[in-house]
Amino acid sequence: MGSTRVTKTKPPVTGTAHTLPFDRLSPRDFERLCLWLVQREGYERAEHLGATGSEQGRDVVAWREGKLWAFQCKSVQRFGPQDVLAEINKVVGLPNDLRPAALVFLVTCDVSAKTRQRARERCGKGMECRFWAGTELDAMVKRHPEIVEEFFGEVGDEAIEPTWWRRFRRHPLVFYPTVAFTIIAAVIGVLAGLASTGADIGGAREQLQQWGVIRAFPPERRGESLIVIASFYYSEELPNTEAHHEIYRAIQEAKEDLGFSNLRVEVEPTRLRADDLDGAQRLGERYRASMVIWGADTGVRVTVIYLNLKHPDFEAAEVQISETRRTQLANPSGYAEFVTQDLPSQLTFLSLFAIGQSYFIEGAYADSLEVIQKAVGSVVPGTEPLEGLADAYFRLGWLHQEPTIGDDEQAIADYDQAIALQPDYAEAYNNRGIAYGAKGDLAHAIADFDQVIALDRDDAEVYNNRGIAYAAKGDFARAIADYDQAIALKPDLAEAYNNRGTAYYDKGDLGRAIIDYDRAIALKPDLAEAYSNRGTAYYDKGDLGRAIIDYDQAIALKPDYAVAYAGRGAAYGAKGDLAHAIADFDYAIALKPDFAVAYVNRGIAYYDKGDLGRAIIDYDQAIALKPDYAVAYAGRGAAYGAKGDLDHAIADYDQAIALKPDYAKAYVNRGNAYVQAGEKDKAIADFRKVLDLSSDPYLRQQAEEQLQALEVR
């Protein structure tokens, strides 16, 4: 049975404001824009298949590092799970030689975390899935002004340059001579002025740079991130300790350690006062920089500001660091430590964290993990908690829980850090609870969910998550109470209905279980787990036809759903259709090679076919995967018994009963083996045990008939 967890709370996915008007583009023009973007993001041999009308889920294809990438271009108002699954199914159905290694969705609207997760689950491990959606797409396009100009014209240009300048610039025969003459005249005038006052002509270039007449270095290039560090402002009586160069050095070292070729750090001669936010923004715009750092030292206070211009909605996008104890006047030795160690490490953290967030919103989780780990590792131990540090650890925890990374132990350690820095971080408690649950540590999981509820009593998803933990403990009453509360708070929470149905199923109440599965499906028709679970309930009721229909639907929605294949295989087996049963078990095992239940069920099917050798092989594999699996030992015992190998059969039944002392069927089978072995007293003891343990009419009848045959009254 499959429980569905509503949330592992995802870090926010945000981007720049004032998004481009993608809705004004025709579908064909939007696909052309996507083609341009793919090419400018470094992909090679890009082709626009959408223009041919036979794209089969691939509007654009391109190559990168020897792998084929497919891009789907969607100019839509909404893009939900059903939409994305329909597109992925087209690609999954392609022949192997045409199927891409990665699929990227370029979507004009925002795409929810649930939709992204469903897409990645559907793609599985064989195909990477990414999203450039909503504000992410907007930010990526804005990195390429030529795309903005080509596709949005005046709309795009308004964010870049004034109307009069744009009109003037579009007349090259007038524009270029005029600009050249103006620049030459200005330079001559400035140099003459400096010379007339006796100024150092050698310092004229730096002065021109500070005035913005010329740039000190090239602006941010296509596909790179530029960090501009303004030269620090110092009060006149203070020595210039060049803290900006210490920051530059630290970020540059981190960049080299990471092997980043698309990150550039530059020091700019402009000096800005700490409160000159407008000046910092103008400086960033001059270089089209992603980030700007500037600061001032007055002798009694050191103030440094970090500003993320590219993604102002990111966590820690604007941070001010202020130091009044370790200053040049109050504590010179402490000041030296602050300027050469603490301050550079803090600015390195902020810069790398921003880059890590950029990778995150692009779905490049492995890159995001590497960069954010480097970011938190750059923080000097013992320094005061820095803004954004708790959020960075939270993102690391989330990333470590991703199926492609799958390190719950490290996720817990990351959430520990986030909670230590921010004790009321409800999302961190929730996700840590999920990680504990995945490890089987249900007590800690429930404690964390309790803490979330104490912080926010109206969070329906957390009640759902705690219900899952209680159900895993076998405390179905508390689980159902939590699902009830989740539904009371959020009546359209399909996952809670599904999970409550599973709790009722585990209690043996198939009628109420099916009612809840019906409700879950009505609320969320694409919830594959609810169809699969309802199929299992119908199977247990003996309605094999309806069970198979539900498993079919679950598989249609989620073609890599191993549990549904195994369930359908069991239903086919119960109908006597062993060929279809074995085919489904084969597929379930191919999807999930550690699926012990599927090996047992396939072993049963082979047993029913009379292929005892293959049945034993499957039971062996199930036991290797799950050494405490009593059903596998009992199944193997039956196969050995059918082969006449009573010693091995009895040994397997012994092990099954040792693992599960109330396993009535194993007692029946061992009793039968003892009868065949001529051990009457042991057989009688086993059949009597069945009558003590079981209320199952079929098992009781077998035991009573055997006792009568043995002339036991």
N, C-alpha and C positions, 0 to 999 in steps of 0.2 A: 504494500500500500504506500502511496506517495503523499507525504505532507508537503504543503507549499508554504514557504516562508515569504512574507510580504517584503520585508526590508532587511537587507544589509544596507544601512544608510549610506548613500553615496555622497562624496564631497561635491559641493556645488559646481556646476559647469556653467561658466559665464563668459562673456566676451565684451566686445566694445559696444557702446551705445550708438544710436543714429545709424541703424543698419541700412545697407544699400537697397534700393527698390527692385529686388529681383522679380517681383510680381509684374513689373512692366515689360519684362522680356517675353518674347514668344517662346514656346517650348524648344523650337530649333535653335534660337539665339542662346537660350540657357544652356543647351548642350554644347554649343560652340564655346561659350564662356568656360564651361567645365573642361573642354579640351585644352583651351589656352592655359587654364590653371594647372592641369595635370602636367603639361609640358614645362611650365615655369617652376613647378615644384621639384623638378629634377628627374622626372620619368622619361624614358626613352621610347622611340618608335611608337608614339601614340597614334591611334587610329580611331576615327569617329564611326563606329558601327551603327549608331542610331540613325544615321542618315540613310542607311540601306533598308531600314524597315524590318530587318531580321536579326535584331541584336541579341535575342534570347537572354534578356537580363543583363546585357552588357552594352551600355551606350557608348562607352569609351574603353579601349584596352590599351595597355602600355606595358613596358618592361622595366624592371629595376633589379639590379644585382642578380640577373639571370632568372628572375621569376616573373611570371605573367600576372598582371594586376588587371582587374575589371572594375569599372566605375559606373554606377547607376546614378543618373541625373534626375532629380525629382523636384519640380517646382510646384509645391503643393501647400495647402493651408494646414494639413494634418498628416502625420505619418506614424501610424500605430503598429502594434504587433502583427495584425493580420496583413497589413500592407507589406511590411518588411518580409514576412514569411513567404508571401506569394512571390516576391521578387527573388528571394534566395532559392526557392524551389525550382525556378527556371534555370538558375545557374547549376544547382546540384544535379539537375537532370541532363546536363551536357555530357557528351562523351569525355572520357578521361583526358584525351589529348587536347581538348578545348577548355577544360575546367581550370579556372585561375587558381593561383596559390593564395590570393587575397582579393577581397571584395570590399570596395569603398562606396558608401552612399553619400552623395552630395545632395543635401536636402535644404530647401530654403526655409523651412520652419524648424523650430526646436524639436528635438527627439528625446523622449523620456528615457530615464535610466532603465525602466522595465523593458521598453522596446529594444534598447541596445543589448540588454542581457539576453532577451529571447533570440535576437539575431545571432549573437555569439554562440549560444547553446545550439542553435540550428546548424550553424556552420561547422561546429565541432572543432576538433583539433586539426583536421585536414585542410581547413581554409580559414585564414585570418580574416576578421571582419572589423572594419573601421567606419567611423562616421565623421564627415565634415558637414555639420548641420547648424542651421540658424546662425547664432552669433559666431560660432567657430568658422563657418564658411565665410561670413562677412569679414572676419579678421584676416583670413587667409587671402581673400581677394584684395583687400586693402593693402596688403604687402606688395602688391604689383600695380602701381599707378597706371601702367599702360593698359591693363585690363579694365580698370575703372573708367579710363578715358574712352576706350573703344566701345564699351557696352553701355555706359551710363551717361556719357557726354557731359552736359551741363550739370546734371544732378550730381554725378560723381565729382566733377571739378569743383563744385561749390565748397566741398570740404577741403580742397587742396589749395585753391588760388582764387583771387577776386575775379569778377566777370571782366572788368576792363583789361586786366592783365592777360586773361585767356584770349580775348579777342585780339589783343595786340600781338601775342605770341604766335597766333595762327597766320600771320602775314610775314613769312621769313625774310622777304626782300627788304622789309622795313625793320623787322625785329632785330635780326642779328647785327647789322651795321650800327644801329642805334645803341644796342647793349654794349657792343665792343667799344664804341666811342665814349660812352658814359663811364665805363669801367676804367679806361685808360686815363680819361680826364680826372676821375676821382682819385686814382692812385697818384698821378702827378701832383694833384693839388694837396693831397695828404702829405706826401713826401716833402714837397716844397714847404709846407707849413711847419713840419717837424724840423727841417733843416734851418728855417729862418729863426727858430727859437733855440737853436743849438742842440736839439735833441739828438740822441744816438740813432743814426739811420739804421744800424743793425737791429735795433729793437722795433723798427717800424712794422715788420711782418706780424709780430706778436700783438702790437697795438691794433692793427687792422683786423686780426682775428677776433680780438676782444670786442671790437665794434661791430663785428658781423659782416665786414666788407668781403672777407675771403674766409673759406673754411680751412681749419687746421688739418683735416683729414677727410676722406670721402664719406658721404652719407651711407646709411644702411643700405646694403645691396640686397638684391633679390635672394630670398631664401636664408638670410642670416639674421641674427639678433645682435644689435649694437648697444653697448652700454657706454654712455658718455659720463665721464667723471669731470666735473668742473673743478678748476683749481680752487683750493680752499681760500676763504677770505680771512685775513688775520688783522687784528687791530694793529695800528701803526707801531706801537711800542713793543710788539711781540715778535720774536724770531719766527720765521716761516719754517715749520717742521715738515712741511710737504706731506701731510697726512694723506692727500689724494694719491700720492705715489705708493704709499703703503697699501691702500685699498686696491689700487691697480695691480700691484704685485700679487696680492692674495687671490684675487679673482682670476688673474692670468694663470697662476699655478694650478688652481682648481680646473680651469679650462683645459690645460695641458694634460693633467691627470686623467680627465675624462676623454681626451682625444677629440675634443670638439673642433671641427673645422668651420662650423657655421656660427660661432660666437666670436665677437670682436669686442675688445675693451680699449677705449681711448681716453686719454686725459686732454681736456680742452683748456686753453689759457684763460677763458672767461672766469671772472671771480664774481660770485653771487653772495649776497647776504642771506642769512638763514631764512628770512621771511619773504624772500623774493621768489614766490611760487610762479608768478607770471613769467619772470625772466627764465626760470628753469624750463617752463613749458615751451617758451620761444626757442631756447637752446635745443631742446629735444626735437622740435619741429624742423629746425634748420638742418639737422642731420638725419631726420626721419628715424630717430633712435627709438628703440624699444623701451629703454630705461635711462633715467638720469639720476646721478648722485651729486649732491653738493653740500657744502657745509661752511661753518664759520667758527672761529676761535677768538673769543674776546678776552681770554686770560682767566676769567672767572666762570665761563661756561663754554663748553664745546657742544655745538649743535650740528647734527648731520641729518639730512633728509634723503630718503630713497623714494623714487617715484616711478611707477610702472605706467608708462604712457600707452603702450600697446594694448594692455588689458587692465583698465582701471577698475574693473569689477573683481579682479582676482583677490584672493585672501592676501593680506599684507601688501596691498598695492601701493599704499602711501604710508610710510613709517618715518617717524621722527625719533632720533636717538639723541638724548640730552644727558650730558655729564657735568656735574658741578663739584664733585669731590676730587676727582683726579684731573686737576687742571694745571696749567703751566705755573700759575701763581701760588695755588694752595698746596699742591702735591706734585712737584716736578717728576719724582721717580715713578709715582703712580700714573702720571700723565704719559710718560714714555711707554709704559706697559699698555695703557689704553689705546694709544695711537698706533703702536706697532703690532699689537696682538688682538685685543678685544674688538676694536672698531673694524679692522679689516675682516675679521672672522664673521662679524654680524652682517656686514654688507655683502660678503660672499654668500652667506646663507640666503639673504633676501633675493639676491640675483639668481642663484641656482634654483631656489624654490619657485620663482616665477617661470623659469624655463621648464622645470618639471611639471608645473601646472599646464603649460602649453602642450607638452607631450600628452598629458592626461586627457585634455579635451579632444585631442586628435585620436584617442584610443590607442596610442603607442605606449602601452602599459609597462613593458619591459624597460623602455628608455626612461619613462617617467620615474620608475622605481630606482634606477641607477642614479639619476640626477638628484632626486630628493634625498636619497641616502647620503650622497656626497654633501648635500646642503646641510643636513643635520650634523653630519660628521665634522663640518667646518666650524661649528660653534665651540668656543673654548669652554671646557668644563668649569663649572663654578661661577660663570657669569650670570647676571640677572636674566630671568626669562625674557626672551625676545618676542615681540609680537609676531604671530604667525607660526611659532615653533610648535605649539600644541596642534595646530591644523596640519602641519607638515607630518608629524607623527601619525595623526589620524589618517592621512592619505596613504602613508606607508602601510598602516594596518589594513586598509581597504585593499590596497594593491596585493599584499601578501595573501589575502583571502581569495583573490581572483583564481578561477579554476586553472588558468594557464600557469599560475605560479604555485598556488596551493600549499602555503606554509602557515598553517594555523598557529603553530607554536610562536613563530616570529610575529605574526599578527597580534597575538596576545601581548607580547613584549612591547610592541609599538603602541597599542592602546593603553598599556600601563603608563607609558611615558606621557601620552596625551592627557590622561586623567590626572597624573601627578602635577602636570602644569596647569590644568584647568579642571578642578574637582567636580564642577557641575556640567561636564561635557556629556550630555545625555546620549548623543549619537555614538560616542566612543564606548559607553557602557553597553549599549544595544549591540554593537558589532562585536565587542569582546564576548558578550553572552553567546552570540551565534558561533564564534570560534570555539568557545568552551564546549558548546553543544556538539560541534562537529568532531571534537576530540573525545566525546563521551563523558566529559566532566559536567554532569547535569547539575550538580549542587552549585558549582560556581556560575553556570549559565543562569540558573534561576535567580541567584543572588544579584547578578548584574541586571537582569530584567526587572527585579524588584526595585533596584536603584533607579532605573529609568522611570518606572511608574511613580516612585516617590517624587521625582523631579517634574513629571508631566503625567498626571492621572488620566488625561484624555487622549493618549496615544494608542489608537486601536491596534496598530501593527505590532506594538510591543506585547500587548495581551495575547495576540496571535502567536508571537514567538515564544512567550512563556508557556502557552498551551502546548506547543510542540515539545518543549522540554519535559513538561509534566507527563505527556503521553508517552514519551520515550522511557520515563521512569515506571510506566505502568499505572500511574495515578490518573485514571481516566475521568474520575469525578472532577478533580481540579482542572484537568485539561478542558473538559466541556464547559466548566464555569468560566474559564478564561476566554474560550471561543464565544460564549454567550455575551461576555462583556465587550469583546471586540466588535461583535455584530450590533450590539446596542449602540456603540459609539459610531459605527460606520456600517449602516445597513447594506451597503452595496459592496462589502468586502468579500468577494467571491472566495478568496483563499481561506477565510475563516470558516465559511460553510463547508468547503472541501475538507478541511482539517477536522471539523466537528463530525462530519460524516465518517471519517476514518476512526475517530474515537468511538463512535457508536458501533462501527463495524468490529473494532477490537473487543467491545463489550458483548458482541454477539447479536446486537439489535440491527439486523439487516434492513428492516423496513425504514427505520429512522435514518440510517446511513444513506439509503437511496434517495430519500426525500431531500437530504442536505446536498447530495451530489447533483440532483436535479436543479436545485436553487443556484448552486455554484455555476453550473453550465448556463442557466438562463441569464445570470449576471455577466458571465464572461465566456462566451461561446468558444474561445480559442484556448481554454484552460485544459490542456491535454491530460494533466494529472487527474482531473475530475472524471473525465471519460474512462481512463484506465481504472481508477478506483471503483467506479460504478460497474465496470465490466467484471471486476473481481467479486463484487457483491452479487451480481447476477449469476456468476459462476457458482458461488457457494449456495445460491438458491436453486441451482440446477437448471437455470434458464440459459443454456449454452449459446443459443442463437443470438439473444440480446447481448450476451457477454462479448461474442465475437464482433458484433456490430460496433460496440463501444470501443473495443480495442482497435478496430479498423480506423475509427475516427481519431483516436489518440495518436495513432501512427501517421495518419494523414497530416495532422497538425504538427507533429514532432517526429519526423522520420528517423531520427537517431535515438528514439526512446526505447532503450533496451528492455525496461520493465514491461512495457506494453507488448513487445514481441514475445516475451516469456509468458505473459498472461494469456495471450492468444494461443500460443503453443500448447499451454495446459488445457485450454478449452477444446482445441482440435483433438488433443490426446484423449480427453474424456469422451469425445464423440466417436473415437475409434479411427480418426483420420491421422494415422501416425506419420505419413509422409509430410503432410503440412505441419504437423506438430514439430517434427525434427527440423524441418526447414526454418521454422520460426526460432527454435532454440539455437540453431546454428547462427542465425543473424544476431540474436541477442548476445551471444558469446563473442561474435566478431566485433560488436559495438562496445562490449564491456568484458574484456577477457578475464577479469577477476570476479565475475558474476557467479558465485557458488550455487545459487538457487537454480540458475539456468542449467548448470551441469547436472544437478540432481534430477531436474525434470526431464532432461534429455536422456539421462540414465534410465528413468522410468519408461520412457517411450521405447528405448532399445530393449529393455526387459520385456515389455509387452510384445515387441516384435520377435522375441526369442533370441535376440543377439546379445547373449549374456556377457560375452567378452567385452564388447564396446560399452555395455552398461557398467561393468566393473571399472573400466578405464575412466568413465565420467565420474563415478562415485569417488575414485581415487583423487581425481583433480579437485572435486568439491572439498574433500577432506584436507588436501594440501592447502587450499585457499582458506579454509575455515575449520581448524582442527577440533573445535567444540560443536560441530554441526551434527547433532544426534540423528537427524533424519537421513543424512548421508550414510552414516554407519548402518542404520537399519535397512536402507535400500541396498547397500552392498551385501549385507547379511542375507537378504532375500535372494540376491543373484547367486551368491555362493551356495545357498541352500538348493536353489533350482539346479545348480550344476552337480549337486550331491556332495559338495565339500562342506560337511556339517561342522567340522572343527572351526574353519574360518567363519562360517555363518554364525555359530554360537558366540565366538569371540567378538564379532561385530555387534551382535545384539547386546552382549555384556557391556560394551563400550557405550552404546546408545543409551542403555538404562542408567549407567553410571553418570552420564551427562544430564539425563532427564529422567529422574526416578519415577515420575508419574506417567511415563510414556507407555500407555496401555497396549498400543499396537505392537510395540517391540516385545512386550511380554507374550502376546498371542503368538508372534512369529517364533520367538525363542522356545515357547512351549511346544509348538509344532516340530521344531528341530529336535527337541529332546525326545519327542515321541518317536521320530524316525531313528534317533540314536539308541532307542531302547531304554532311556533314562526316565522311567515312569514317574518316580517321586518328584523329580525336578520339574517335569511337565505339569504335574498336578499343582505344584506350588505356583507355577507361573499362571495357570488358568484361574486359580483362585484369586491371585493378585489382580487379574483383569476385572473380576467381579467386584473387588473392593474399590478399584480405582475409577472404573468407567461407567457412564450412564448411556454410552453409545449402544443402541439396540443391536447393531450388526456385530460389534465386537463381543458383546455379552452373549449373543447367540452362538458365536463360534466357540467361546470358552465353555459354555454349558454343554454343547454338543460333544466337545472333546472330553469333558469330565464324565459324561454319560458313557461314552465309548470306552473310557478307561475304567468303567464300572465303579465310579466314585459317587457316593450318595451324599 
